Amino acid sequence: MSTQYVYRFGGGATEGSKEMRALLGGKGANLAEMSAIGLPVPPGFTITTEACRYYSDNHCWPEGLDAQIQDAIHHLENALGRTIGDPDKPLLVSVRSGAAQSMPGMMDTVLNLGLNDEVVSGLARESGNERFAYDAYRRFIDMFGDVVMGVHHHYFEEAIDSMKKAKGITEDLELDADDLKRLVQSFKNLYESHAGHAFPTDPQVQLKHSINAVFNSWDIPRARKYRQINKITGLLGTAVNVQVMVYGNMGDTSGTGVCFTRNPATGERELYGEFLVNAQGEDVVAGIRTPKPISEMAEEFPQPHKDLVRMTTNLEKHYQNMQDIEFTIQDGSLYILQTRDGKRTGRAALRTAVDLVKEGITDKENAVRKLVEPRHLDQLLHPGFKDEVAYRDDVMATGLPASPGAAVGQVVFSADNAEAWAQDGKKVILVRIETSPEDVGGMDAAQGILTSRGGMTSHAAVVARGWGKPCVAGCGDVVINYADKSFVANGTAVKEGDWISINGSSGEVIHGAQELVSAQMSEDFATFMEWADEIRPMGVRTNADTPEDAAKAISFGAEGIGLCRTEHMFFEGNRILSVREMILAKSEEARESALAKLLPFQREDFAGIFRAMPGMPITIRLLDPPLHEFLPHDQAGKSEMAQLMGVSLAEIEAKIAELHEFNPMLGHRGCRLGITYPEITAMQARAIIEAAVEVKGQGVDPKPEIMVPLIGTVQEFVNQKELIQRTAETVFEETGTRVEYLIGTMIEVPRAALTAAEIAKAADFFSFGTNDLTQMCFGYSRDDAGKFLPGYVEQKILRDDPFQTLDQEGVGQLVQMATEHGRGANSTLKVGICGEHGGEPSSVGFCYRLGLDYVSCSPFRVPIARLSAAQAHLENMA
């Protein structure tokens, strides 16, 4: 039996459903679903993502696809009594992309397919509206030329602008039928000039070329960039949706629009969006005309508005999620062209989730599983302005508040510059007349986006909201001159490189750099995170080195510390002098004398952290970096150290030369230092245990977990463990007080993972240091790999940067092996992860599947880890 590549929807023959997203794409699956539940969806058919994959791999259609497409076309013709290419009863279709995951504006669309000189005359006769027919024809030539044949859209725009200028008009709607006829001929001439052949008149040829163009759009640079930015992987390709045209450009009784069932910026329960009278769908998002707010639609189209409110309410209940809906009104009748889960800000996602549960539309589990993404929580941590009153005199212009949040940066006018400047460490604001899908790389690199055209559902607005990027759109007072790389806003001139600030919540554009402050968490955040915590069984800790960091992490829901890096404490105040004194020491006694000066500082540091997290486990890593990191390497610093230490500059330089290593990441560091200089381990162990004893006497319950870093053999671990135990017993004897403590190790050397069973017999816990484990497993220098890893990801040599997303196939196998072997040898072994992978959603999911006890990450990623752990559990239970 041949493979089915074409699935019909509407016209009495719906074959798909919303569960078939992987095969039909999100758009195709939802078109089938809406047709099945009786909504007014123009009929059509979907070509599967499997067909796209075959075409991408073989550069031709799979066997049977052409015949299935012809069968589907004949079905539409019979159902509607119309025929493609028939001037008397013409059937026109749209050809649109639709991947399994929404990618707004990234791939291509062709409208009004099937028109030629004979058919357009027939369409004009049948409709009685010559202007409408030729408006549709010029749009089709433009889209087909741009999308299918690479004749850039701006050539056609220049032609229409030239005609409007000659007539002394400003709006497309002011062109009459005769103007549009001349414009069609001009467009055909432009097409032939740039494409090298006449515009194709055979609708079957038009259709095949358009389907291929949509297939090809899966791999165009902007689509690849979008998937890379949003970490969209594992999809076959895009589906192709061929759908009967309905027309929003037939006159004042017709229109088109986009709406959300809730406000995508705030989550407020209101129909939110825009529409245009006498227009086609592309006009709304392209910013060519200024659309009207959906709140005014009831005045223009009373019955269609009433129908829209009813249908959007039903769709939200059906999908149990906020919906983003495209619609067209043709001569007073409403048609739904698409629905999908709405892109929204973090604030809106949380409010929507909490409200949908309160309203009984969904339950807590579904809210946690589907309605809030980890990136939404990341967005909530975006800063705002410290004082929105103070900058009032500096407001240059006000546009539409398209995506909330505050952003400060230097102005750039191209996506390429935005990426280049950001790579140099600069913060930039991307300023464009309007953005297009080609700009996504620069939009991602920018702190915020400012456009002079476009509405609340423009490309810039939709993409920025999806990413939680501040955006001000449609700011008409900003007059941009790309040639001079400048803009003027109400008399204020701004050049490329000048600093501006934008308030995406109010639409304000402010001259100069304004001070930012951290965001505040809402009640919806607290409510939602309580639901996530009720669901997840895996713990979430934080990486914190100070009581302040610990307190911040607790406010974000951390349940302890998974990594406290003691070396960071050595740089506080004048402590570095004692560290350097210890390094210069020429005997054990001299080193112990220097370490004795550090002891009280370390003890107080640990006591402060124990007080900040009473009753919570605190994993403290002993000294890890090589000693040369604590020494100056510039001449002024060396001279200053010599003076403060009371030694010669030559002695300082000799010590630096002595400690120099060709590969310090694999050198004299971690437990190797503790074995060579046991007095360092002894001092740190004493500081930890004395601090625990001290706070216990103050009524605080300390739970220290002492972690030995960088072991490769069980003998290294046992050496350090015994030293720690001897030191602890000495403190207990001196104070007359005992505290419970654990001794474990960081698994970051591949040999330690391979010999985990032996190490586990002696250890109380394992904590995977996946940053170094990744470095040693791949043989990549973390400090140098940035030179080539982006290219590896771009060329699909690697799916992701392994320092950002855990390499589950390689490094992950070491983690799995060490966990299984370790627990096989020690059933009470506690296992966690403390690299930054502990806050990356897919890596958290992997840790959950392995059965780790906890993940640990930086304070600001704790909410992301909490949600990711809950979602991993729900996915496993499904």
N, C-alpha and C positions, 0 to 999 in steps of 0.2 A: 504493500500500500504506500502511495506517494505521500511525502510530507505535506501537511497543510501549512501554507505560508500566508494565506489570506483569510481573514475573519470579518464577517459582515456585521454591521449594526444598523438598526432601524429598518424601515421598509418591510417589516414583518418577518425579518430573518436575523435576529441578534444571536451571535454565536459566542461572545466573550463575556467576561465579568470582571469586577474590580479586583478579584484575586489573581488575575493573569497579568500583573504588571510586568513581570520579567519578560514575558513573551510579547505582549501587546504594547508595552510602554505605559506610562501613567496616563497619558492622554487617551490612548486607544482603549485601555481597560475602563476608564471612567466614561467614555462615550458609550461603550457597550452597556455599562451598568445603568447609566441614565436612560438609555433607550429601553432597557428592560423594565424599569420602574415607571415608564410612561411619561417622561418629560419630553417637551417639544425639541428634539434633537434632529437636525437635518441628517438624513441617512447617509451611509457611506461604508467604507471598509478599511481595515487596518492590515498593512503588510508587516510581518513579524520582525522582531529583532534578529531572529535566526537567519532570515533572508539578508539582512544588513551584514551580519557577520560573514555569510558566504560571499556576498559581493565584495566586501573589504578584503577577503583572503584571495579571491579568484578573479576579481575585476570583471565578473559577468554574473548574470542572474542564475539562480539554481534551476535545475530542470523542473518544469511544471509551473513556475511562477507566472510566466506570461499568460498561460491558459487560465490560471486561476484569477488573474486580474481581469481578463476579458469576460469571464463568467460573472464576476462581481459587477462589472460595468453594465453588462446586459441585464442583470437583476435590477440595478438602479433605474435603467431605462424603462424596463417593463413596469416597475413599481410606480414611476412618476409619469409615464406616458411621454417621455422626452428622450432625445437622442443626442449624444455628443457629436458635434459637427453638423447638426441639422439646422438650417437657418430658420425654419418655420417653428420648430419646437425645440429650441436649443437647451442642452444640459451642460451647465458649467460646474466645475468642481474646484476645490482648493486642495493643495498638497502641503501637508504640514509634518514636521518632525514630532517625536515624542518618546523620550527615553524613559526607562523605568524610574529614574530619579529626576525630579524637575530641574531643568537647566534654563531658566527664563532668558529668551533672546539669543541663546548660544547657537542654535542651529536654524535651518532655513525654512521659509514659507513662500509658497506661490499661490496667489489668489486669481480667480476669474479664468482658470485654464479652460481652453476650448474655444476661445474667441479667435476669429480671423475676419477678413474684410466682409465675407458673406454673412457669417454668423452675427457680427455686430449690427448689420443692417436688419437682420431678422429680429434680434433682441430689441432694437429700437422700435420696430413695427409692433411687436407683440406687447411691449410695455407701454407704448405710447409716450415714451420718454427718451428722446434722442440724446439729451445731455447725459443722462444716467448711463446709457449704453456706451458712449464714447469715453466717458470718465472711467468706466470699468476696463475698457480696452487699453487706454493709455497706462493704467495701473498695471495691467497684466504684462505689457511689453516691458515696462520698467522693472518689475519684479523678475520676470523670466530672464531678461538681459543681465541683471545684477546677480541673481542667485544661481542661475543655471549656466550662463555663458561668461560670467566675469566681466561684463560691461558695467563699470562702476556706476552706482546710483547717482553720484554727483553730476555725471554728464546729463542725465535726464533732468535733474534738479536745475541745472544751469539753463536748460532749454525752457523749462516752465517759468523760471524767474525772468528770463529774457522776454518772454511773451507778456508776462504781467507788467513788466516795466514799460514795454512798448505801448501797452493799453492804459498805463497810468493807474493800475489797480494793485492791491496788496494781497488779496485772498484768492485761493484756488477756486472758491465757490463763485467768484465773480466772472469766471470764464464761462462763456456760453457754449452751446453745442457746436457751432461753427469753429470757435476757437479750439475746442477739443479735437475736432476732426483734423485741423491743421497740426495740432500737437501730436496726434497719433502718427501722421505722416513724418513729422520731424523725428519722433522717437524711432520709427522704423529705419529712417535714414541713419540715425546715430547707431542703431544696433548693427546695421550692415557694415558701417564704416569701421566699427571696433571689433565686431565678431568675424568679419571677413566673409559673411554669407547673408542671404536674405532671411528675414524673420520667418520661422517655420509656420506654415499654415495648417498642417495636418495635426489635428488634436491628439492622435495616437503618438505621433512623434513628440509633441509637446509633453504628453504625459510621461513617456518613458524617460526623456531627458530630465524632467522634474523629479521623478522618483530617484533617479541616479544622483541628482544634485543633493537631495536630502540624505541619501546614504553617505555620500561623500562628506557632507557637513559634519558627520560624526568625528572626523579626524582633522578638521580645520584647526588652525592654531588657537583661535579663541575658545573653541569647545574643549580642546585638550587642556588649555590653561585653566579653564573653569573647573574641570574635573580634578586637576592637580591641586588647585587652591582649596577645593571643598572635599578633597580626599574621597572622590567618587571612584571606586574601582570595582572590578568583577562583572561589569555589564557587557552584554553581547554587542550592543550597538544601539542605534535608534530604530524605532518602528516608524513607518510612514502611514499617515492617515489621509485618505482620499475621501473627501466629504462634499456632498452637494452644496453649492453656493446658496446662501441667502444674502440679501443685499440691504446694507444700511445706507446706501447712497442713492436711493430712488427718489429722494425729495424730503420735504419737511415732515412727512409721516413716517420716516425711517431714521434709523440711527444705530449707534453701536456703543458699547461701553465695557468697562471692567469694574468689578466690585468685589469687596470682601464682606463676609458675613459679620465680621467684627473689625474694629479699628486695628490695623496691623502694627501700628506704632504704640498704642496704649493697651489694647485688648478690650476696650470699652464695647459694650454690646450695642452696635449700631451698624446699619448698612453703610459701607464706606467705599467710595470709589468715584469714578468719573464717567461721563458719556459725552458723545458728540452727536448732533443732529446732522443728517445727510452726510454720512462718512462711512468708511470701512475701518475694520478693526485696527489696522496698522497705524491709522492716523492718531489713535489715542496714545499709544506708547511711544510713537516717534517724536512727539512734541511739535509736529508741523502746525497744528492748530491748538489753541488753548481750550481744553475741555471744560465742561461744566461739572460742578459737584453733583453727586448722585442725589443729594437732597432736593435738587431742583427738577429732577426727572418727573415727579408727579405732575408738575405744571405742564410740561411738554407732552408727556405720554401717560395720561392717568391710568388707563387700564393695563398697559404693559408694566407700569411701575407696581401696580397692585399685584399682578401676576409674579413679578420678580421677587417681591417681598415674600410671597407665599412659597415660591419654589426654593429660594435661598434658605429659608427656615427649614424646609423639609430636607434639603441637601445636607445641612449641618447636622441634623438629627441622624440622617442615614449614615453619614461617614463618621459621626461622633468626633468632629474636628472642624475648626474654622476653615471655610472654603474660599478660594480665589476663583471667581467665575467670570467667563467672557460671554457676552450676549450680543445679539443683533436684533433690531426691530425692523421688520420689513413690512411696510405699508400697514403699520399698526399692530402686527402680530409679533409676539416675542419668541425668540429661539435661543436655546442654550447651546453654545458652541464648545464649552470646555468647563470642567471643574477640576480643581486639584487642591490639596492641602495648602493653605495660604502661608507664604513666607512672612515671617513676623519678627519683631525685635524680641530680645530676651524679656523685657518688661511685659510685652503683650502676650508672649507665650505663657508666662506664669499666671497672669490674670485670666487668660482664656482657659487654662487647665483647671484652675481653682473654680472659676465660675461654671464651667461645663459640668463639673462634679456637683456643685451646689444646685444647679438647675436640673439635675437628674438625667442629663443627656449622656453622660458616661460615668465610669467608676474610677476609683483611685488608681487601680492597677493599669487601666488603659491610659489614664492621664500621665502616669510615670513612664509607661512603655513608649508612648507615641507622641504626646503633645508638647513635650519640652525636650530639646536636644542639649547635649553637654555644652555646645558652643553658645547656646542662649544664656547659660549661667555665666560663661566667660564674658559675655557682653555686659552683664549687669555690673561688672567690676570696672567698666569704663568710667573715666573721670567726668566731672562737670566743672563749670566755672566756679571759682571761689566766691566771687561777688558779681552777680549779674546786674546790679545797680551801678557799680563803679564804672562799667564800660559804656554806659548809655551815650555819652558824648562822642564815642568813637565808632558808633554803628554807622556804617557806610550805606547799607541797603538792607532790605528785608525781602526774602523770598518765601518759598513754601517750606514748612518744617517736614521734610521728606523722610528723615531717619534721625531719631533723637540721639542726644549725646553732644559732648563738646570736643572740638578738635582745634589744635594749634599747629601751624606749620608754615613753611616757605612756599610761596606760590610757584607752581609749574603748570604749563599749558599743554603738555602732551603726556600720554601714558608711558612712552619710552623714557622720558626724563624723570617721571615719577619713580619708575623702577630703578633707574641709574642712580638718582640722588639718594633713594632709600638704601640702596646697597652701600652707599658711602656713609651711612649712618645719619643722614639728614631726615628730619621730619617734614613732610610736604603736604600741601593741600592741592589736589588736582582740580584745576579750573577749566571747564569746557563749556562751549555753547550748549552742547548736549552730548551725552556719552552714547557710545554704541558698543556692541559686544566685543569689538576689537580692543576696547579700552580696559578689559577686566584685569589685566596684569597690573596696570598703573593704578586702578581703583583699589586693588588689594594692597598695593605698596603704600598708598596714601593714608594719612591720618584721617582725612575727611574729603568730601567731594562737594564742589560748588558748580552748578550749571545755571546758565542764563535762560535756558528754555526747558520746557518739559513740565509735566504735572506730577501729582502724587502717585501716579501709576506709571511714570516714565521708566525707562531702563535704569537710569541712575538711582531712582528712588527704590525700585524693587530689589535691585542687587544690593544696594547699601543696607536696606532693612534686613535682608537675609543674612548679611554678614555682621550686623550690629555696628555698621560704620556710619558716623555722623554725616548727614547730607542735607544741603540746602539746594532745592531745585527751583527752576522757573523764576530766577531772580532777574527780572527784566531790566532793572536799573544797572545791572552789571553789563557794560558794553565791552566786549572782548575783541582785541586785535591780535590775531595769531601771528601776523607778520612781525609786529613790533614786540611780541611777547609781553603784552601789558593789557590791563583793563582799566576802565574809568567807571566809578560808581558815584553818581551824584556829585561830580566835581573832584573827587579824590582819585588820584592816579596811583596805580599799583603796578610795579614791574615784576618780572620773574625774579625770584629770590627774596622778595619782600615778605615780611611776616604778616599773616592775617589769622583771625580766629573765626570759627563758625559755630553757631548754636543750632544744632539740628532739631532741637525741641521747640524753638521759637522762630526759626528761619532767619535769624540775624547774622549779618556778615560784619565783622568788626575789624577795624584797622589795628594792626600790631598784635603782639603775642600777649594773651591774657593768662593769668595764673589759673591752674587747674587744681581740683581737689578730688579725692577718691569718692566713688559712688556709695550710696547708702542702700542697705537691703530693705525690702518691703515686707509687709505682713504676708503677702502672697508667697514670697520666697520662703519665709519661715514655715508656712502651712505646707507648701509643696515638699520642702525638704524633710519635714516630719513624715510625710507619706513615703518618701524614698527610703528613709531610715527604718521604717517599719518593715519594709520589704527585703532590704539587703541583709544577708548574713555575714558578709565579709567586712572586716574592720577597715577604717580609713584613719591613718595617722598623717603627721606632717613632718617635713624637714625644717627644723628650726634650731637656731644657735643662740638665741637670746630670749629672756623672759618676754620682751615686747613681741617678738615673732610668735612665741608660744601663745600669748594672749590673743593675737590677731587670728591665729589658726583655730583657737577654741571658738571664737566668734563665728567662724565659718564651719564649725562642726567637727573639728579634729578630735580624735579619741586617744591621743597620745602622740609621742614623738617617735618616728621611725628612724631618724638620722639627726643627731646633734654633732656637728663637726667642731671638735675642740680646737683645731688650729685657727679657726676664725677668731676665737677669743684672744689669741696671742697678739693680734694687731691692735687691740684696744689700748688707748692712752700710751703710757710709757712702758707697757709690758714688753714691747718689742725689744727694749734695752736688755731686759733680763733674759729673753730668748737668745739674743745675740751674745750675751755674756756666756750663756751655757754653750753655745756653738764654739766660741773661742777657747773655752776651758781646755786645759791640757792634761787634766787628771780627773778621775772619778769624783774626788772630793770637791774640786772646783766646780764641776758640773752640778753636783748635789747642792752646793752653796747657791748657785744661780737658780736652780730649780726651786729651792726653798723660798725664794722671793716670788716665784710664780704661784706657789701653792695656795696662798690665801685668796689670790684673784680667781683661780680656777674653782676653789671651794665655794666662793660667793656666787660665781656664775651658775654653778650647778644647783646651789641652794635656791637661787632665784627661779630657775626653771622648775624645780620640784614644787615650789610654792605656787607657781603659775598653773601647774597641772597636777593638783593633788589627786592621788589615787589612780593616776594614769601611767601607763608604761612609758619610760623615757629611755630610748636606745642611744647610748653615747659612744661614738666612735673615737678610739684612741688616735693619737697623732698619725696622720696619713702622708702629708706631702714631704718631699725631700727637704733637707735642712737649708739648701741653697736658696729656697724660695723666701726665706726670712732675712736674706742679706741684700744690701743695695747693689745695684749693678751700674749705676751712673757714677761719674767721678765725684760729683758734689756729695752724693750720698755716702760714698766710701770715705771721703775726707771727714764728713760730719761724724760718721761712726767711729773713725779712728780717734777723733778728738774726745767724743763722749766716753769711749772705752778706755782712754788713756794708753793707747798703743799706737804703733807707727802705721802709716798708710801701707807700707810694704807688708806688714803682718796681715792686714785686712785683705789685701790683694792675694797674698799667698793662701789664705784660708778659702777665699772664693775659688781660686784655681784648684785647690785640693778637692773641693766639693763638686766641681764641675763634672757633669755626666753627659755622655753623648746621647743617651736616651733616658732622660730622668723619669718618664712615666713607667719604665721598666727597671728603674734603678734602686737606690738605697732609700726606701720609703716604707711606710706602713709597719707591719710587724717586724720587718728587717731592721728598722731603726730601734724598735723595742728590744730586740734580741742583742743588737750590738751595744746599745746603751740602756740596760734594764732600768736604770734610775729614772728614765723618762716615763716608762710604763708605771713604775712604782709611784712616782709623784702624782700622775693622773689618777691612778686607782685610789690612792689615799684621798685626793681631793673629792672624788665622787662619793666614797664611803663616808668620809667625815661630813660632807654636806647632807647626806641622807640621814646620818645619825642626828645632826643638828636640827633638821626640820622635823624629824620624828619627835624630838623633845618639845617642839613647838606645836604639836598636835596635827602635823601634816603627815599624810601617808605617802612616803616615797616609794617608787617602783623602778629602781635603776636596772638597766640592762646594759652591761659593758660589752662593747663589740670590738673585736680584734680585726684590724683591716689587712687585706692583701695576702692572706695565707695561701700557700700552694701545697703544703703538706700538713698532715695531722701533727707532726712533731713541732712545727712552728706554733701551731695553736696551743698545744699542750704546754710548751715552754712558757708562753705568755699567760695562759690560764693559771698555772701554778704560782706564778709571780703575783698575779692579782689576788689569788686566794690567800697567799701568805700575808700580803699587805692588808687585806680586809681583816684577817684574824688579829693582826697587830692592833688595828684601830679598835676592834671590838674589845680587846683586852684593856686598851688604854681608857676607853670611855665607859666600859661596863654596859654597853648597849649593843644589841645586834639588830640588823635589818636584813630583810630578804633581798637577794639580788640574783641576777642571771648573768652568765658569761656565754657569749655566742660569737659568731664570726660573720664577716661579710664574704659572700661567695662572689668573687669578681675575677678570679684567675681560672681559666678553663680547667687546669689540673685539679683545683679544689672541687669543681663540679663533678669531674670524673671520679674522684675518690671520696665523694660525699658520704658514703656509708661509713667509712672509717672515721671521718671527722665528726659525724653526727653522734658517734658513741661517746664523744667527749664534750659535745656542745649542747647548750640549752636551746639555742635558736640559730637559724640561718636568716640572713638578710641579703638578698641579691642586689649587688651594686651593678646594675645593668649598664651604666655608662661605661665603666672600665671593662666589663665583661664583653660588651659589644666591640669595644676598641681592640681587645686582644683576640676575640673570636674572628673578626674580619681582617685583622692586621691593618686597620685604619688608624691614623693619628687623628684624634678628635679635633686637634687644633688646626690641622692642615686639610682634612677631608672636605671642607667647604669649597675647596678649589675645584673638585671634580664631582662631588655627590649630586649637585643640581643637574648636571649633565647626565649622570647615571639615571636619575629619576625621569628626566625628559625623554631619554632614549629607551626607557622601560627596561634597562638593565637591572635596576632595583625598583620595586613598587613604591617604596617610601624611603626617606632618609632614616637609616636605622638608629640614629641618635635621637630622633624625634618619635618614631613609632617602632616598638619592639619587633625585631626580626623573629617571628614565631617559628619559621622553618629551621633556622640555624641556632641563633642564641636561645630561642625559646626551647629548643630541644635540650640544651644544657640545663636550663632552668627546670624543665620537667624531669629530666634524669636525676638531677641532684635532689629534687623534692621527693621523688618516689624512693630513691635509694636511701636518702637520709631518714625518712619516716619508717622505711623498712627496718632500719637499724635502731631507731629511737622513736617509739610510738608517741612520745610526748613532745617531740621536736616542734617548736613554733617556727613558722616560715612566713617571711614577708618579702617585700621588694621596696627599695628605697631610692632607686634612680628616678630621674624625672619622668621615666616611662610610667611611674605610678600615678600620674595625673592625665595620661593620654587615654581616651576612651577605649580604643580597640585593644590596647595593652592591658587595661584594667579587666576587660572581658576575658582575655587570655588567662590572666592571673586567677580570676574567679573559676574558670573551667579546670584549672590545675588544683584548685582547692587550697590556695594560699590563705593564711589567716588574716592578712591585711596587706594593703598597699600604703605607701607613704609618698608624699609629694609636697611641693611648696605650698605655703598657706593659701595663696589665691587660687590654687587648683583643687583644693580640698572639696568644694561643692561639686566640681566636675567629677571627681573620683567617687563621691557618694552617689550621684545620680547614675554614673556608668556602672557601678557595682549593682545597683538595684535593677537597672535595665538588663544586665547580663543574667541576673537571677531569673527575671521574668521570661527572658528569651529561652533560658534553659528549661523552664517549667512549661513552656508552650507545647 
